[in-house]
Amino acid sequence: MFRSALVGSAILFLSLNLVFADTFKSKIKAVDDEKRTVTFEVDGKDKTYGLTKDVKIYSVGKKGKKDKEAPETLIPLANIKDKSATITVDKVDDKDLVTIIKIETDLKKKKKAQ
């Protein structure tokens, strides 16, 4: 009984956390490594957000063989300028901070020259 209540509470907490998160698809315009900020366009205006200490910056490659999940590749902060990304912003200590940046990759296959 106690386990069921604990699991239910954990699921509720995680789902509430997702409700308060904002997700944007945009091109990253600027990165300030010293101030730990990233600037991107939201509703036609440039917005600058701070980054959490443990921000996850990654891209996903091609799908693995036999329906295995595609591997994630971590990317340094300095290498994300001018990249298209999906950015997740959460409220942390009453501040809106970026927690996840997923870089969009072009998965089109290159044709071999004949």
C-alpha beads as a LAMMPS data file, in Angstrom:
LAMMPS data file: protein, C-alpha beads

114 atoms
113 bonds

1 atom types
1 bond types

-500.0 500.0 xlo xhi
-500.0 500.0 ylo yhi
-500.0 500.0 zlo zhi

Masses

1 110.0

Atoms # bond

1 1 1 0.000 0.000 0.000
2 1 1 2.800 2.396 0.963
3 1 1 4.691 1.617 -2.241
4 1 1 1.647 2.376 -4.372
5 1 1 1.208 5.752 -2.686
6 1 1 4.913 6.515 -3.084
7 1 1 4.928 5.591 -6.783
8 1 1 1.749 7.596 -7.367
9 1 1 3.271 10.624 -5.646
10 1 1 6.441 10.344 -7.727
11 1 1 4.451 10.157 -10.974
12 1 1 2.356 13.160 -9.947
13 1 1 5.474 15.185 -9.086
14 1 1 7.147 14.363 -12.404
15 1 1 4.050 15.171 -14.443
16 1 1 3.601 18.526 -12.653
17 1 1 7.225 19.357 -13.429
18 1 1 6.548 18.777 -17.137
19 1 1 3.457 21.015 -17.024
20 1 1 5.478 24.011 -15.828
21 1 1 8.243 23.580 -18.415
22 1 1 8.184 25.639 -21.609
23 1 1 9.602 24.181 -24.809
24 1 1 10.669 26.283 -27.790
25 1 1 11.952 25.357 -31.253
26 1 1 14.294 28.072 -32.429
27 1 1 17.713 28.898 -33.814
28 1 1 20.290 29.755 -31.160
29 1 1 21.521 33.270 -31.887
30 1 1 24.134 33.832 -29.178
31 1 1 25.927 31.978 -26.396
32 1 1 27.792 33.619 -23.499
33 1 1 29.943 31.014 -21.779
34 1 1 31.110 33.388 -19.014
35 1 1 27.599 34.520 -18.020
36 1 1 26.167 31.074 -18.875
37 1 1 23.361 32.449 -21.029
38 1 1 21.840 31.551 -24.370
39 1 1 19.824 33.827 -26.679
40 1 1 17.179 32.615 -29.119
41 1 1 14.027 33.929 -30.767
42 1 1 10.636 33.510 -29.068
43 1 1 7.509 34.924 -30.739
44 1 1 9.580 37.198 -32.980
45 1 1 11.665 38.647 -30.118
46 1 1 15.143 37.726 -28.918
47 1 1 15.084 36.242 -25.415
48 1 1 18.100 35.544 -23.229
49 1 1 17.888 32.827 -20.584
50 1 1 20.380 31.612 -18.028
51 1 1 21.518 27.990 -17.930
52 1 1 21.298 25.607 -15.010
53 1 1 24.548 24.153 -13.652
54 1 1 23.717 20.748 -15.085
55 1 1 22.152 21.798 -18.396
56 1 1 21.972 18.896 -20.851
57 1 1 23.103 19.852 -24.373
58 1 1 22.896 16.998 -26.862
59 1 1 21.881 15.782 -30.293
60 1 1 20.436 12.458 -31.352
61 1 1 21.983 10.581 -34.234
62 1 1 20.518 8.014 -36.560
63 1 1 18.434 5.209 -35.130
64 1 1 20.386 2.176 -34.073
65 1 1 20.096 -1.216 -35.677
66 1 1 17.023 -3.373 -35.067
67 1 1 14.893 -0.625 -33.469
68 1 1 17.457 0.256 -30.823
69 1 1 17.327 3.828 -29.575
70 1 1 19.605 6.314 -31.274
71 1 1 22.635 7.308 -29.214
72 1 1 22.798 10.778 -27.658
73 1 1 25.888 12.880 -28.325
74 1 1 26.750 15.521 -25.740
75 1 1 27.799 18.867 -27.216
76 1 1 29.901 21.632 -25.612
77 1 1 28.145 24.952 -24.997
78 1 1 30.527 26.841 -27.288
79 1 1 29.516 24.692 -30.295
80 1 1 25.774 25.397 -30.373
81 1 1 25.635 28.935 -31.820
82 1 1 23.645 29.204 -35.071
83 1 1 22.147 25.721 -34.604
84 1 1 18.435 24.893 -34.641
85 1 1 17.340 23.428 -31.335
86 1 1 14.493 22.429 -29.081
87 1 1 15.001 24.319 -25.824
88 1 1 13.324 23.461 -22.519
89 1 1 12.980 26.258 -19.955
90 1 1 12.002 25.469 -16.343
91 1 1 11.415 27.660 -13.315
92 1 1 14.307 27.036 -10.895
93 1 1 14.500 29.093 -7.675
94 1 1 11.938 31.563 -9.125
95 1 1 14.060 32.105 -12.263
96 1 1 13.407 30.834 -15.775
97 1 1 16.479 28.759 -16.690
98 1 1 17.309 26.495 -19.621
99 1 1 17.570 22.870 -18.481
100 1 1 17.738 20.991 -21.816
101 1 1 18.965 21.939 -25.294
102 1 1 18.421 19.308 -27.982
103 1 1 20.210 20.212 -31.200
104 1 1 18.217 19.319 -34.307
105 1 1 20.273 17.239 -36.716
106 1 1 19.757 16.731 -40.408
107 1 1 19.363 12.986 -40.828
108 1 1 19.054 12.963 -44.609
109 1 1 21.219 10.378 -46.237
110 1 1 23.883 11.656 -48.553
111 1 1 23.762 10.202 -52.037
112 1 1 26.891 8.587 -53.308
113 1 1 28.456 10.124 -56.404
114 1 1 28.189 7.806 -59.347

Bonds

1 1 1 2
2 1 2 3
3 1 3 4
4 1 4 5
5 1 5 6
6 1 6 7
7 1 7 8
8 1 8 9
9 1 9 10
10 1 10 11
11 1 11 12
12 1 12 13
13 1 13 14
14 1 14 15
15 1 15 16
16 1 16 17
17 1 17 18
18 1 18 19
19 1 19 20
20 1 20 21
21 1 21 22
22 1 22 23
23 1 23 24
24 1 24 25
25 1 25 26
26 1 26 27
27 1 27 28
28 1 28 29
29 1 29 30
30 1 30 31
31 1 31 32
32 1 32 33
33 1 33 34
34 1 34 35
35 1 35 36
36 1 36 37
37 1 37 38
38 1 38 39
39 1 39 40
40 1 40 41
41 1 41 42
42 1 42 43
43 1 43 44
44 1 44 45
45 1 45 46
46 1 46 47
47 1 47 48
48 1 48 49
49 1 49 50
50 1 50 51
51 1 51 52
52 1 52 53
53 1 53 54
54 1 54 55
55 1 55 56
56 1 56 57
57 1 57 58
58 1 58 59
59 1 59 60
60 1 60 61
61 1 61 62
62 1 62 63
63 1 63 64
64 1 64 65
65 1 65 66
66 1 66 67
67 1 67 68
68 1 68 69
69 1 69 70
70 1 70 71
71 1 71 72
72 1 72 73
73 1 73 74
74 1 74 75
75 1 75 76
76 1 76 77
77 1 77 78
78 1 78 79
79 1 79 80
80 1 80 81
81 1 81 82
82 1 82 83
83 1 83 84
84 1 84 85
85 1 85 86
86 1 86 87
87 1 87 88
88 1 88 89
89 1 89 90
90 1 90 91
91 1 91 92
92 1 92 93
93 1 93 94
94 1 94 95
95 1 95 96
96 1 96 97
97 1 97 98
98 1 98 99
99 1 99 100
100 1 100 101
101 1 101 102
102 1 102 103
103 1 103 104
104 1 104 105
105 1 105 106
106 1 106 107
107 1 107 108
108 1 108 109
109 1 109 110
110 1 110 111
111 1 111 112
112 1 112 113
113 1 113 114
